[in-house]
Amino acid sequence: MHELGIMTSVLDAVESAATDAGATRVIAVNLKIGEMTEAIEDALVFAFEALRDLPEYGLCKDAQLVIEMVRPKSECLECGNCYEHDRFDMLCPKCGSFATKLIAGRELEIDSMEVDLPD
């Protein structure tokens, strides 16, 4: 389950950024996850909820997780067509070429986080 490793890294980064900003708590963490990473959204949520209660993530206790799953998008290197597709059917729908370049769908990023700051 690589989702546990992903969430450990996310919470490490969020806890560090919140500490550096002088936050008193993290309210929400917003992620963008590409479908091509093969990360399972429910497993990410489960891992986040399990890890956020550990003592080392004190600022994240009770934080909410918001995940935006990003659909794969490719560009055809033959005809220049840009198109969305599923994980398995990457052929260009316009010309049928195999020569494509993935331009979206591998994201694994912290988009933003919401924190409380002291008065």
Jmol script that loads the backbone (N, CA, C; Angstrom):
load data "model"
ATOM      1  N   MET A   1       0.854  -1.180   0.000  1.00  0.00           N
ATOM      2  CA  MET A   1       0.000   0.000   0.000  1.00  0.00           C
ATOM      3  C   MET A   1       0.889   1.229   0.000  1.00  0.00           C
ATOM      4  N   HIS A   2       1.181   1.774  -1.172  1.00  0.00           N
ATOM      5  CA  HIS A   2       2.052   2.940  -1.241  1.00  0.00           C
ATOM      6  C   HIS A   2       1.348   4.209  -0.781  1.00  0.00           C
ATOM      7  N   GLU A   3       0.039   4.143  -0.577  1.00  0.00           N
ATOM      8  CA  GLU A   3      -0.708   5.307  -0.082  1.00  0.00           C
ATOM      9  C   GLU A   3      -0.247   5.715   1.316  1.00  0.00           C
ATOM     10  N   LEU A   4       0.157   4.749   2.138  1.00  0.00           N
ATOM     11  CA  LEU A   4       0.664   5.058   3.472  1.00  0.00           C
ATOM     12  C   LEU A   4       1.956   5.873   3.378  1.00  0.00           C
ATOM     13  N   GLY A   5       2.832   5.494   2.474  1.00  0.00           N
ATOM     14  CA  GLY A   5       4.063   6.252   2.257  1.00  0.00           C
ATOM     15  C   GLY A   5       3.790   7.650   1.715  1.00  0.00           C
ATOM     16  N   ILE A   6       2.844   7.739   0.808  1.00  0.00           N
ATOM     17  CA  ILE A   6       2.468   9.050   0.252  1.00  0.00           C
ATOM     18  C   ILE A   6       1.965   9.963   1.361  1.00  0.00           C
ATOM     19  N   MET A   7       1.061   9.444   2.184  1.00  0.00           N
ATOM     20  CA  MET A   7       0.479  10.273   3.244  1.00  0.00           C
ATOM     21  C   MET A   7       1.484  10.617   4.323  1.00  0.00           C
ATOM     22  N   THR A   8       2.435   9.727   4.590  1.00  0.00           N
ATOM     23  CA  THR A   8       3.499  10.051   5.544  1.00  0.00           C
ATOM     24  C   THR A   8       4.300  11.246   5.037  1.00  0.00           C
ATOM     25  N   SER A   9       4.648  11.239   3.755  1.00  0.00           N
ATOM     26  CA  SER A   9       5.395  12.358   3.175  1.00  0.00           C
ATOM     27  C   SER A   9       4.564  13.638   3.163  1.00  0.00           C
ATOM     28  N   VAL A  10       3.282  13.514   2.841  1.00  0.00           N
ATOM     29  CA  VAL A  10       2.397  14.690   2.832  1.00  0.00           C
ATOM     30  C   VAL A  10       2.314  15.291   4.230  1.00  0.00           C
ATOM     31  N   LEU A  11       2.057  14.469   5.220  1.00  0.00           N
ATOM     32  CA  LEU A  11       1.929  14.988   6.585  1.00  0.00           C
ATOM     33  C   LEU A  11       3.243  15.547   7.112  1.00  0.00           C
ATOM     34  N   ASP A  12       4.365  14.944   6.751  1.00  0.00           N
ATOM     35  CA  ASP A  12       5.669  15.510   7.130  1.00  0.00           C
ATOM     36  C   ASP A  12       5.818  16.917   6.560  1.00  0.00           C
ATOM     37  N   ALA A  13       5.489  17.074   5.282  1.00  0.00           N
ATOM     38  CA  ALA A  13       5.628  18.379   4.620  1.00  0.00           C
ATOM     39  C   ALA A  13       4.650  19.402   5.192  1.00  0.00           C
ATOM     40  N   VAL A  14       3.419  18.986   5.430  1.00  0.00           N
ATOM     41  CA  VAL A  14       2.401  19.898   5.968  1.00  0.00           C
ATOM     42  C   VAL A  14       2.768  20.322   7.382  1.00  0.00           C
ATOM     43  N   GLU A  15       3.163  19.384   8.211  1.00  0.00           N
ATOM     44  CA  GLU A  15       3.548  19.694   9.590  1.00  0.00           C
ATOM     45  C   GLU A  15       4.732  20.665   9.605  1.00  0.00           C
ATOM     46  N   SER A  16       5.698  20.436   8.736  1.00  0.00           N
ATOM     47  CA  SER A  16       6.866  21.314   8.657  1.00  0.00           C
ATOM     48  C   SER A  16       6.479  22.721   8.192  1.00  0.00           C
ATOM     49  N   ALA A  17       5.673  22.807   7.145  1.00  0.00           N
ATOM     50  CA  ALA A  17       5.259  24.120   6.625  1.00  0.00           C
ATOM     51  C   ALA A  17       4.402  24.872   7.643  1.00  0.00           C
ATOM     52  N   ALA A  18       3.527  24.157   8.321  1.00  0.00           N
ATOM     53  CA  ALA A  18       2.676  24.800   9.324  1.00  0.00           C
ATOM     54  C   ALA A  18       3.516  25.315  10.496  1.00  0.00           C
ATOM     55  N   THR A  19       4.483  24.527  10.921  1.00  0.00           N
ATOM     56  CA  THR A  19       5.382  24.942  12.001  1.00  0.00           C
ATOM     57  C   THR A  19       6.169  26.182  11.579  1.00  0.00           C
ATOM     58  N   ASP A  20       6.715  26.173  10.368  1.00  0.00           N
ATOM     59  CA  ASP A  20       7.490  27.317   9.865  1.00  0.00           C
ATOM     60  C   ASP A  20       6.634  28.585   9.775  1.00  0.00           C
ATOM     61  N   ALA A  21       5.333  28.419   9.495  1.00  0.00           N
ATOM     62  CA  ALA A  21       4.430  29.570   9.371  1.00  0.00           C
ATOM     63  C   ALA A  21       3.918  30.036  10.728  1.00  0.00           C
ATOM     64  N   GLY A  22       4.224  29.285  11.782  1.00  0.00           N
ATOM     65  CA  GLY A  22       3.763  29.648  13.118  1.00  0.00           C
ATOM     66  C   GLY A  22       2.302  29.290  13.359  1.00  0.00           C
ATOM     67  N   ALA A  23       1.780  28.341  12.615  1.00  0.00           N
ATOM     68  CA  ALA A  23       0.373  27.938  12.748  1.00  0.00           C
ATOM     69  C   ALA A  23       0.125  27.231  14.072  1.00  0.00           C
ATOM     70  N   THR A  24      -1.103  27.368  14.552  1.00  0.00           N
ATOM     71  CA  THR A  24      -1.493  26.678  15.777  1.00  0.00           C
ATOM     72  C   THR A  24      -2.175  25.346  15.468  1.00  0.00           C
ATOM     73  N   ARG A  25      -2.718  25.205  14.262  1.00  0.00           N
ATOM     74  CA  ARG A  25      -3.298  23.937  13.816  1.00  0.00           C
ATOM     75  C   ARG A  25      -3.547  23.972  12.317  1.00  0.00           C
ATOM     76  N   VAL A  26      -3.610  22.791  11.738  1.00  0.00           N
ATOM     77  CA  VAL A  26      -3.935  22.640  10.319  1.00  0.00           C
ATOM     78  C   VAL A  26      -5.414  22.278  10.234  1.00  0.00           C
ATOM     79  N   ILE A  27      -6.148  23.026   9.427  1.00  0.00           N
ATOM     80  CA  ILE A  27      -7.586  22.800   9.278  1.00  0.00           C
ATOM     81  C   ILE A  27      -7.865  21.859   8.114  1.00  0.00           C
ATOM     82  N   ALA A  28      -7.188  22.090   6.992  1.00  0.00           N
ATOM     83  CA  ALA A  28      -7.438  21.267   5.797  1.00  0.00           C
ATOM     84  C   ALA A  28      -6.187  21.168   4.943  1.00  0.00           C
ATOM     85  N   VAL A  29      -6.071  20.036   4.258  1.00  0.00           N
ATOM     86  CA  VAL A  29      -4.983  19.789   3.311  1.00  0.00           C
ATOM     87  C   VAL A  29      -5.628  19.431   1.981  1.00  0.00           C
ATOM     88  N   ASN A  30      -5.249  20.154   0.925  1.00  0.00           N
ATOM     89  CA  ASN A  30      -5.809  19.941  -0.411  1.00  0.00           C
ATOM     90  C   ASN A  30      -4.749  19.350  -1.322  1.00  0.00           C
ATOM     91  N   LEU A  31      -5.041  18.176  -1.868  1.00  0.00           N
ATOM     92  CA  LEU A  31      -4.096  17.471  -2.730  1.00  0.00           C
ATOM     93  C   LEU A  31      -4.627  17.362  -4.151  1.00  0.00           C
ATOM     94  N   LYS A  32      -3.711  17.330  -5.106  1.00  0.00           N
ATOM     95  CA  LYS A  32      -4.007  16.970  -6.488  1.00  0.00           C
ATOM     96  C   LYS A  32      -3.266  15.669  -6.767  1.00  0.00           C
ATOM     97  N   ILE A  33      -4.022  14.638  -7.119  1.00  0.00           N
ATOM     98  CA  ILE A  33      -3.444  13.319  -7.355  1.00  0.00           C
ATOM     99  C   ILE A  33      -3.849  12.856  -8.750  1.00  0.00           C
ATOM    100  N   GLY A  34      -2.872  12.582  -9.586  1.00  0.00           N
ATOM    101  CA  GLY A  34      -3.149  12.084 -10.930  1.00  0.00           C
ATOM    102  C   GLY A  34      -3.570  10.626 -10.911  1.00  0.00           C
ATOM    103  N   GLU A  35      -4.535  10.291 -11.740  1.00  0.00           N
ATOM    104  CA  GLU A  35      -5.010   8.908 -11.824  1.00  0.00           C
ATOM    105  C   GLU A  35      -3.908   7.952 -12.271  1.00  0.00           C
ATOM    106  N   MET A  36      -2.923   8.441 -13.007  1.00  0.00           N
ATOM    107  CA  MET A  36      -1.848   7.585 -13.496  1.00  0.00           C
ATOM    108  C   MET A  36      -0.869   7.183 -12.387  1.00  0.00           C
ATOM    109  N   THR A  37      -0.959   7.801 -11.214  1.00  0.00           N
ATOM    110  CA  THR A  37      -0.133   7.383 -10.080  1.00  0.00           C
ATOM    111  C   THR A  37      -0.632   6.060  -9.513  1.00  0.00           C
ATOM    112  N   GLU A  38      -1.845   5.704  -9.877  1.00  0.00           N
ATOM    113  CA  GLU A  38      -2.515   4.488  -9.400  1.00  0.00           C
ATOM    114  C   GLU A  38      -2.754   4.498  -7.901  1.00  0.00           C
ATOM    115  N   ALA A  39      -2.710   5.690  -7.294  1.00  0.00           N
ATOM    116  CA  ALA A  39      -3.062   5.820  -5.885  1.00  0.00           C
ATOM    117  C   ALA A  39      -4.579   5.709  -5.774  1.00  0.00           C
ATOM    118  N   ILE A  40      -5.027   5.018  -4.757  1.00  0.00           N
ATOM    119  CA  ILE A  40      -6.457   4.795  -4.547  1.00  0.00           C
ATOM    120  C   ILE A  40      -6.962   5.827  -3.538  1.00  0.00           C
ATOM    121  N   GLU A  41      -7.950   6.600  -3.956  1.00  0.00           N
ATOM    122  CA  GLU A  41      -8.435   7.708  -3.141  1.00  0.00           C
ATOM    123  C   GLU A  41      -8.877   7.260  -1.744  1.00  0.00           C
ATOM    124  N   ASP A  42      -9.648   6.198  -1.647  1.00  0.00           N
ATOM    125  CA  ASP A  42     -10.113   5.718  -0.337  1.00  0.00           C
ATOM    126  C   ASP A  42      -8.943   5.302   0.550  1.00  0.00           C
ATOM    127  N   ALA A  43      -7.927   4.696  -0.035  1.00  0.00           N
ATOM    128  CA  ALA A  43      -6.748   4.286   0.739  1.00  0.00           C
ATOM    129  C   ALA A  43      -5.953   5.504   1.206  1.00  0.00           C
ATOM    130  N   LEU A  44      -5.906   6.557   0.390  1.00  0.00           N
ATOM    131  CA  LEU A  44      -5.239   7.795   0.794  1.00  0.00           C
ATOM    132  C   LEU A  44      -5.955   8.415   1.987  1.00  0.00           C
ATOM    133  N   VAL A  45      -7.278   8.458   1.926  1.00  0.00           N
ATOM    134  CA  VAL A  45      -8.070   9.019   3.029  1.00  0.00           C
ATOM    135  C   VAL A  45      -7.866   8.191   4.301  1.00  0.00           C
ATOM    136  N   PHE A  46      -7.908   6.875   4.168  1.00  0.00           N
ATOM    137  CA  PHE A  46      -7.709   5.991   5.318  1.00  0.00           C
ATOM    138  C   PHE A  46      -6.331   6.231   5.952  1.00  0.00           C
ATOM    139  N   ALA A  47      -5.293   6.288   5.130  1.00  0.00           N
ATOM    140  CA  ALA A  47      -3.930   6.502   5.637  1.00  0.00           C
ATOM    141  C   ALA A  47      -3.808   7.865   6.307  1.00  0.00           C
ATOM    142  N   PHE A  48      -4.385   8.889   5.692  1.00  0.00           N
ATOM    143  CA  PHE A  48      -4.338  10.240   6.264  1.00  0.00           C
ATOM    144  C   PHE A  48      -4.990  10.257   7.640  1.00  0.00           C
ATOM    145  N   GLU A  49      -6.183   9.668   7.728  1.00  0.00           N
ATOM    146  CA  GLU A  49      -6.913   9.682   8.995  1.00  0.00           C
ATOM    147  C   GLU A  49      -6.202   8.865  10.073  1.00  0.00           C
ATOM    148  N   ALA A  50      -5.524   7.803   9.685  1.00  0.00           N
ATOM    149  CA  ALA A  50      -4.777   7.004  10.655  1.00  0.00           C
ATOM    150  C   ALA A  50      -3.531   7.737  11.146  1.00  0.00           C
ATOM    151  N   LEU A  51      -2.829   8.392  10.233  1.00  0.00           N
ATOM    152  CA  LEU A  51      -1.569   9.039  10.577  1.00  0.00           C
ATOM    153  C   LEU A  51      -1.729  10.372  11.301  1.00  0.00           C
ATOM    154  N   ARG A  52      -2.765  11.125  10.975  1.00  0.00           N
ATOM    155  CA  ARG A  52      -2.892  12.484  11.540  1.00  0.00           C
ATOM    156  C   ARG A  52      -3.031  12.499  13.057  1.00  0.00           C
ATOM    157  N   ASP A  53      -3.410  11.375  13.643  1.00  0.00           N
ATOM    158  CA  ASP A  53      -3.573  11.314  15.096  1.00  0.00           C
ATOM    159  C   ASP A  53      -2.296  10.925  15.835  1.00  0.00           C
ATOM    160  N   LEU A  54      -1.223  10.650  15.096  1.00  0.00           N
ATOM    161  CA  LEU A  54       0.053  10.328  15.736  1.00  0.00           C
ATOM    162  C   LEU A  54       0.639  11.575  16.381  1.00  0.00           C
ATOM    163  N   PRO A  55       1.377  11.426  17.476  1.00  0.00           N
ATOM    164  CA  PRO A  55       1.932  12.592  18.184  1.00  0.00           C
ATOM    165  C   PRO A  55       2.808  13.490  17.318  1.00  0.00           C
ATOM    166  N   GLU A  56       3.534  12.912  16.371  1.00  0.00           N
ATOM    167  CA  GLU A  56       4.434  13.732  15.542  1.00  0.00           C
ATOM    168  C   GLU A  56       3.687  14.649  14.574  1.00  0.00           C
ATOM    169  N   TYR A  57       2.382  14.448  14.444  1.00  0.00           N
ATOM    170  CA  TYR A  57       1.572  15.299  13.557  1.00  0.00           C
ATOM    171  C   TYR A  57       0.532  16.065  14.372  1.00  0.00           C
ATOM    172  N   GLY A  58       0.978  16.606  15.499  1.00  0.00           N
ATOM    173  CA  GLY A  58       0.080  17.299  16.426  1.00  0.00           C
ATOM    174  C   GLY A  58      -0.703  18.446  15.813  1.00  0.00           C
ATOM    175  N   LEU A  59      -0.101  19.186  14.884  1.00  0.00           N
ATOM    176  CA  LEU A  59      -0.815  20.303  14.253  1.00  0.00           C
ATOM    177  C   LEU A  59      -1.904  19.825  13.297  1.00  0.00           C
ATOM    178  N   CYS A  60      -1.803  18.587  12.849  1.00  0.00           N
ATOM    179  CA  CYS A  60      -2.741  18.052  11.857  1.00  0.00           C
ATOM    180  C   CYS A  60      -3.906  17.282  12.468  1.00  0.00           C
ATOM    181  N   LYS A  61      -3.898  17.131  13.778  1.00  0.00           N
ATOM    182  CA  LYS A  61      -4.989  16.388  14.430  1.00  0.00           C
ATOM    183  C   LYS A  61      -6.323  17.014  14.029  1.00  0.00           C
ATOM    184  N   ASP A  62      -7.232  16.213  13.562  1.00  0.00           N
ATOM    185  CA  ASP A  62      -8.582  16.638  13.126  1.00  0.00           C
ATOM    186  C   ASP A  62      -8.586  17.410  11.801  1.00  0.00           C
ATOM    187  N   ALA A  63      -7.462  17.491  11.114  1.00  0.00           N
ATOM    188  CA  ALA A  63      -7.442  18.165   9.801  1.00  0.00           C
ATOM    189  C   ALA A  63      -8.287  17.377   8.797  1.00  0.00           C
ATOM    190  N   GLN A  64      -8.848  18.085   7.855  1.00  0.00           N
ATOM    191  CA  GLN A  64      -9.629  17.469   6.790  1.00  0.00           C
ATOM    192  C   GLN A  64      -8.744  17.297   5.560  1.00  0.00           C
ATOM    193  N   LEU A  65      -9.010  16.253   4.804  1.00  0.00           N
ATOM    194  CA  LEU A  65      -8.274  15.989   3.563  1.00  0.00           C
ATOM    195  C   LEU A  65      -9.218  16.159   2.387  1.00  0.00           C
ATOM    196  N   VAL A  66      -8.806  16.964   1.421  1.00  0.00           N
ATOM    197  CA  VAL A  66      -9.577  17.166   0.194  1.00  0.00           C
ATOM    198  C   VAL A  66      -8.689  16.723  -0.964  1.00  0.00           C
ATOM    199  N   ILE A  67      -9.198  15.777  -1.748  1.00  0.00           N
ATOM    200  CA  ILE A  67      -8.414  15.237  -2.859  1.00  0.00           C
ATOM    201  C   ILE A  67      -9.103  15.550  -4.175  1.00  0.00           C
ATOM    202  N   GLU A  68      -8.348  16.119  -5.096  1.00  0.00           N
ATOM    203  CA  GLU A  68      -8.812  16.311  -6.470  1.00  0.00           C
ATOM    204  C   GLU A  68      -8.058  15.303  -7.338  1.00  0.00           C
ATOM    205  N   MET A  69      -8.787  14.346  -7.885  1.00  0.00           N
ATOM    206  CA  MET A  69      -8.184  13.359  -8.777  1.00  0.00           C
ATOM    207  C   MET A  69      -8.086  13.972 -10.174  1.00  0.00           C
ATOM    208  N   VAL A  70      -6.905  13.923 -10.783  1.00  0.00           N
ATOM    209  CA  VAL A  70      -6.656  14.533 -12.086  1.00  0.00           C
ATOM    210  C   VAL A  70      -6.667  13.448 -13.160  1.00  0.00           C
ATOM    211  N   ARG A  71      -7.554  13.620 -14.131  1.00  0.00           N
ATOM    212  CA  ARG A  71      -7.657  12.653 -15.229  1.00  0.00           C
ATOM    213  C   ARG A  71      -6.433  12.750 -16.138  1.00  0.00           C
ATOM    214  N   PRO A  72      -6.035  11.631 -16.713  1.00  0.00           N
ATOM    215  CA  PRO A  72      -4.904  11.647 -17.642  1.00  0.00           C
ATOM    216  C   PRO A  72      -5.238  12.463 -18.894  1.00  0.00           C
ATOM    217  N   LYS A  73      -4.237  13.188 -19.358  1.00  0.00           N
ATOM    218  CA  LYS A  73      -4.355  13.981 -20.582  1.00  0.00           C
ATOM    219  C   LYS A  73      -3.053  13.818 -21.351  1.00  0.00           C
ATOM    220  N   SER A  74      -3.180  13.584 -22.636  1.00  0.00           N
ATOM    221  CA  SER A  74      -1.987  13.397 -23.468  1.00  0.00           C
ATOM    222  C   SER A  74      -2.024  14.307 -24.679  1.00  0.00           C
ATOM    223  N   GLU A  75      -0.842  14.473 -25.268  1.00  0.00           N
ATOM    224  CA  GLU A  75      -0.698  15.207 -26.519  1.00  0.00           C
ATOM    225  C   GLU A  75      -0.134  14.240 -27.549  1.00  0.00           C
ATOM    226  N   CYS A  76      -0.754  14.232 -28.721  1.00  0.00           N
ATOM    227  CA  CYS A  76      -0.263  13.384 -29.805  1.00  0.00           C
ATOM    228  C   CYS A  76       0.953  14.050 -30.435  1.00  0.00           C
ATOM    229  N   LEU A  77       2.029  13.308 -30.563  1.00  0.00           N
ATOM    230  CA  LEU A  77       3.255  13.844 -31.151  1.00  0.00           C
ATOM    231  C   LEU A  77       3.201  13.847 -32.679  1.00  0.00           C
ATOM    232  N   GLU A  78       2.187  13.183 -33.240  1.00  0.00           N
ATOM    233  CA  GLU A  78       2.006  13.156 -34.699  1.00  0.00           C
ATOM    234  C   GLU A  78       1.149  14.318 -35.179  1.00  0.00           C
ATOM    235  N   CYS A  79      -0.042  14.492 -34.569  1.00  0.00           N
ATOM    236  CA  CYS A  79      -0.983  15.500 -35.082  1.00  0.00           C
ATOM    237  C   CYS A  79      -1.190  16.676 -34.136  1.00  0.00           C
ATOM    238  N   GLY A  80      -0.643  16.608 -32.906  1.00  0.00           N
ATOM    239  CA  GLY A  80      -0.751  17.719 -31.962  1.00  0.00           C
ATOM    240  C   GLY A  80      -2.046  17.744 -31.161  1.00  0.00           C
ATOM    241  N   ASN A  81      -2.909  16.771 -31.341  1.00  0.00           N
ATOM    242  CA  ASN A  81      -4.180  16.715 -30.622  1.00  0.00           C
ATOM    243  C   ASN A  81      -3.937  16.501 -29.133  1.00  0.00           C
ATOM    244  N   CYS A  82      -4.642  17.275 -28.284  1.00  0.00           N
ATOM    245  CA  CYS A  82      -4.614  17.079 -26.836  1.00  0.00           C
ATOM    246  C   CYS A  82      -5.952  16.490 -26.424  1.00  0.00           C
ATOM    247  N   TYR A  83      -5.924  15.457 -25.581  1.00  0.00           N
ATOM    248  CA  TYR A  83      -7.152  14.752 -25.246  1.00  0.00           C
ATOM    249  C   TYR A  83      -7.035  14.061 -23.894  1.00  0.00           C
ATOM    250  N   GLU A  84      -8.169  13.942 -23.206  1.00  0.00           N
ATOM    251  CA  GLU A  84      -8.247  13.167 -21.973  1.00  0.00           C
ATOM    252  C   GLU A  84      -8.523  11.719 -22.318  1.00  0.00           C
ATOM    253  N   HIS A  85      -8.085  10.838 -21.451  1.00  0.00           N
ATOM    254  CA  HIS A  85      -8.280   9.412 -21.682  1.00  0.00           C
ATOM    255  C   HIS A  85      -8.259   8.684 -20.347  1.00  0.00           C
ATOM    256  N   ASP A  86      -8.527   7.376 -20.385  1.00  0.00           N
ATOM    257  CA  ASP A  86      -8.399   6.607 -19.156  1.00  0.00           C
ATOM    258  C   ASP A  86      -6.955   6.121 -19.027  1.00  0.00           C
ATOM    259  N   ARG A  87      -6.689   5.310 -17.996  1.00  0.00           N
ATOM    260  CA  ARG A  87      -5.312   4.863 -17.750  1.00  0.00           C
ATOM    261  C   ARG A  87      -4.794   3.915 -18.804  1.00  0.00           C
ATOM    262  N   PHE A  88      -5.667   3.286 -19.568  1.00  0.00           N
ATOM    263  CA  PHE A  88      -5.239   2.219 -20.456  1.00  0.00           C
ATOM    264  C   PHE A  88      -5.310   2.563 -21.942  1.00  0.00           C
ATOM    265  N   ASP A  89      -6.163   3.473 -22.334  1.00  0.00           N
ATOM    266  CA  ASP A  89      -6.388   3.783 -23.751  1.00  0.00           C
ATOM    267  C   ASP A  89      -5.756   5.128 -24.094  1.00  0.00           C
ATOM    268  N   MET A  90      -4.468   5.101 -24.406  1.00  0.00           N
ATOM    269  CA  MET A  90      -3.746   6.347 -24.643  1.00  0.00           C
ATOM    270  C   MET A  90      -3.588   6.694 -26.118  1.00  0.00           C
ATOM    271  N   LEU A  91      -4.093   5.857 -27.012  1.00  0.00           N
ATOM    272  CA  LEU A  91      -3.993   6.155 -28.450  1.00  0.00           C
ATOM    273  C   LEU A  91      -4.685   7.468 -28.770  1.00  0.00           C
ATOM    274  N   CYS A  92      -4.144   8.189 -29.717  1.00  0.00           N
ATOM    275  CA  CYS A  92      -4.760   9.439 -30.147  1.00  0.00           C
ATOM    276  C   CYS A  92      -6.110   9.129 -30.805  1.00  0.00           C
ATOM    277  N   PRO A  93      -7.188   9.738 -30.319  1.00  0.00           N
ATOM    278  CA  PRO A  93      -8.498   9.466 -30.904  1.00  0.00           C
ATOM    279  C   PRO A  93      -8.676  10.120 -32.285  1.00  0.00           C
ATOM    280  N   LYS A  94      -7.811  11.082 -32.598  1.00  0.00           N
ATOM    281  CA  LYS A  94      -7.921  11.791 -33.883  1.00  0.00           C
ATOM    282  C   LYS A  94      -7.215  11.043 -35.010  1.00  0.00           C
ATOM    283  N   CYS A  95      -5.974  10.576 -34.756  1.00  0.00           N
ATOM    284  CA  CYS A  95      -5.212   9.935 -35.838  1.00  0.00           C
ATOM    285  C   CYS A  95      -4.815   8.491 -35.529  1.00  0.00           C
ATOM    286  N   GLY A  96      -5.067   8.034 -34.285  1.00  0.00           N
ATOM    287  CA  GLY A  96      -4.762   6.652 -33.917  1.00  0.00           C
ATOM    288  C   GLY A  96      -3.304   6.382 -33.597  1.00  0.00           C
ATOM    289  N   SER A  97      -2.491   7.407 -33.497  1.00  0.00           N
ATOM    290  CA  SER A  97      -1.054   7.233 -33.257  1.00  0.00           C
ATOM    291  C   SER A  97      -0.765   6.724 -31.849  1.00  0.00           C
ATOM    292  N   PHE A  98       0.303   5.924 -31.742  1.00  0.00           N
ATOM    293  CA  PHE A  98       0.834   5.478 -30.453  1.00  0.00           C
ATOM    294  C   PHE A  98       1.800   6.516 -29.881  1.00  0.00           C
ATOM    295  N   ALA A  99       2.280   7.435 -30.717  1.00  0.00           N
ATOM    296  CA  ALA A  99       3.285   8.415 -30.309  1.00  0.00           C
ATOM    297  C   ALA A  99       2.605   9.556 -29.555  1.00  0.00           C
ATOM    298  N   THR A 100       2.475   9.374 -28.240  1.00  0.00           N
ATOM    299  CA  THR A 100       1.824  10.373 -27.413  1.00  0.00           C
ATOM    300  C   THR A 100       2.699  10.719 -26.213  1.00  0.00           C
ATOM    301  N   LYS A 101       2.421  11.885 -25.636  1.00  0.00           N
ATOM    302  CA  LYS A 101       3.165  12.331 -24.455  1.00  0.00           C
ATOM    303  C   LYS A 101       2.149  12.682 -23.375  1.00  0.00           C
ATOM    304  N   LEU A 102       2.288  12.075 -22.202  1.00  0.00           N
ATOM    305  CA  LEU A 102       1.409  12.351 -21.083  1.00  0.00           C
ATOM    306  C   LEU A 102       1.710  13.745 -20.542  1.00  0.00           C
ATOM    307  N   ILE A 103       0.695  14.601 -20.498  1.00  0.00           N
ATOM    308  CA  ILE A 103       0.905  15.969 -20.014  1.00  0.00           C
ATOM    309  C   ILE A 103       0.157  16.256 -18.709  1.00  0.00           C
ATOM    310  N   ALA A 104      -0.722  15.360 -18.282  1.00  0.00           N
ATOM    311  CA  ALA A 104      -1.414  15.488 -16.994  1.00  0.00           C
ATOM    312  C   ALA A 104      -1.828  14.095 -16.544  1.00  0.00           C
ATOM    313  N   GLY A 105      -1.907  13.933 -15.246  1.00  0.00           N
ATOM    314  CA  GLY A 105      -2.355  12.659 -14.705  1.00  0.00           C
ATOM    315  C   GLY A 105      -1.339  11.962 -13.832  1.00  0.00           C
ATOM    316  N   ARG A 106      -0.135  12.528 -13.718  1.00  0.00           N
ATOM    317  CA  ARG A 106       0.884  11.954 -12.836  1.00  0.00           C
ATOM    318  C   ARG A 106       1.156  12.856 -11.632  1.00  0.00           C
ATOM    319  N   GLU A 107       0.316  13.866 -11.449  1.00  0.00           N
ATOM    320  CA  GLU A 107       0.494  14.792 -10.338  1.00  0.00           C
ATOM    321  C   GLU A 107       0.408  14.069  -9.003  1.00  0.00           C
ATOM    322  N   LEU A 108       1.174  14.560  -8.069  1.00  0.00           N
ATOM    323  CA  LEU A 108       1.119  14.096  -6.696  1.00  0.00           C
ATOM    324  C   LEU A 108       1.618  15.282  -5.882  1.00  0.00           C
ATOM    325  N   GLU A 109       0.708  16.224  -5.633  1.00  0.00           N
ATOM    326  CA  GLU A 109       1.160  17.480  -5.049  1.00  0.00           C
ATOM    327  C   GLU A 109       0.206  18.005  -3.989  1.00  0.00           C
ATOM    328  N   ILE A 110       0.792  18.717  -3.044  1.00  0.00           N
ATOM    329  CA  ILE A 110       0.000  19.460  -2.072  1.00  0.00           C
ATOM    330  C   ILE A 110      -0.377  20.760  -2.756  1.00  0.00           C
ATOM    331  N   ASP A 111      -1.657  20.909  -3.049  1.00  0.00           N
ATOM    332  CA  ASP A 111      -2.130  22.101  -3.744  1.00  0.00           C
ATOM    333  C   ASP A 111      -2.185  23.293  -2.796  1.00  0.00           C
ATOM    334  N   SER A 112      -2.709  23.057  -1.594  1.00  0.00           N
ATOM    335  CA  SER A 112      -2.791  24.129  -0.591  1.00  0.00           C
ATOM    336  C   SER A 112      -3.117  23.520   0.759  1.00  0.00           C
ATOM    337  N   MET A 113      -3.022  24.344   1.778  1.00  0.00           N
ATOM    338  CA  MET A 113      -3.448  23.923   3.106  1.00  0.00           C
ATOM    339  C   MET A 113      -4.009  25.129   3.832  1.00  0.00           C
ATOM    340  N   GLU A 114      -4.952  24.862   4.701  1.00  0.00           N
ATOM    341  CA  GLU A 114      -5.585  25.919   5.484  1.00  0.00           C
ATOM    342  C   GLU A 114      -5.153  25.734   6.937  1.00  0.00           C
ATOM    343  N   VAL A 115      -4.694  26.807   7.563  1.00  0.00           N
ATOM    344  CA  VAL A 115      -4.197  26.731   8.938  1.00  0.00           C
ATOM    345  C   VAL A 115      -4.795  27.848   9.782  1.00  0.00           C
ATOM    346  N   ASP A 116      -4.744  27.655  11.085  1.00  0.00           N
ATOM    347  CA  ASP A 116      -5.048  28.726  12.050  1.00  0.00           C
ATOM    348  C   ASP A 116      -3.734  29.343  12.464  1.00  0.00           C
ATOM    349  N   LEU A 117      -3.700  30.661  12.483  1.00  0.00           N
ATOM    350  CA  LEU A 117      -2.517  31.375  12.945  1.00  0.00           C
ATOM    351  C   LEU A 117      -2.859  32.080  14.260  1.00  0.00           C
ATOM    352  N   PRO A 118      -1.876  32.283  15.134  1.00  0.00           N
ATOM    353  CA  PRO A 118      -2.154  32.985  16.382  1.00  0.00           C
ATOM    354  C   PRO A 118      -2.568  34.426  16.113  1.00  0.00           C
ATOM    355  N   ASP A 119      -3.368  34.957  17.041  1.00  0.00           N
ATOM    356  CA  ASP A 119      -3.851  36.351  16.881  1.00  0.00           C
ATOM    357  C   ASP A 119      -2.770  37.367  16.989  1.00  0.00           C
TER     358      ASP A 119
END
end "model"
wireframe off; spacefill off
backbone 0.3
color backbone group
